[in-house]
């Protein structure tokens, strides 16, 4: 899944068709997420209007690309506004207006013939008082989406800071198809303690096959290792998946045959008949 941010639609769309020595994103992806929606103050959803105008034709263009290449396309909703990440906006949707919000998400997914929903709500601080309501929302949304044959993924911080975070995983993982760990340049294959990939995998326990480890496509070297070393760690462990922010592939190293051959190997290890299989998602 490649998250296409609303401020880089044209760049990301071009990247999807680009060939890197005969191998491209179509060879390594299983899903893309369109980060085009946010909640309204009344608990419904709306298209983001901060950047280039987005309409149904924009979304359908990505959906058609996904259909051609057998790559699932998800509706990604996030709580960003012109002031930054607005947790109160997210909380108003998933807590105060939960049922209406779920209905809006499912209806839009079905109307646009998308394959599911990705929840990208981010809050500063632990927000522990909101955990119960968030988990209930994820549970009910999962049920509603599965009734329509759709999938559900969620994004989480890598450790105990901010929300949702690793302390919420055991409650969330049973109800989602994948969980994207937003560690990026702060976690790595050669890191120690909570920053290590082994730590993240252990934290997911029996649900590690739903875990997608986040890496940054704007960097080629972080946490004591080169990008290909991080990817090789994931390729050698079929019990985890891959999450990359974002589809712009800003660092030139990400636009090479070597990198996409490794990612293609990760994709080949995915069993599409298993609901708990890892996915390749670019956040």
Secondary structure, 3 states (H helix, E strand, C coil): CEEEECCCHHHHHHHHHCEECCEEHHHHCCEEEEEEEEECCCCCEEECCCCCCCCHHHHHHHHHHHHHHCCEEEEEEECEECCEECHHHHHHHHHHCHHHHHHHHHHHHHHCCCCEEEEECCECCCCHHHHHHHHHHHHHHHHHHHCCCCEEEEEEECCCCCECCHHHHHHHHHHCCEEEEECHHHCECCCCHHHEHHHHHHHHHHHHHHEEEEEECCCCEECCEEHHHHHHHHHCCCCCEEEEECCCCCCHHHHCHHHHHHHHHHHHCCCCCCCCCCCEEEC
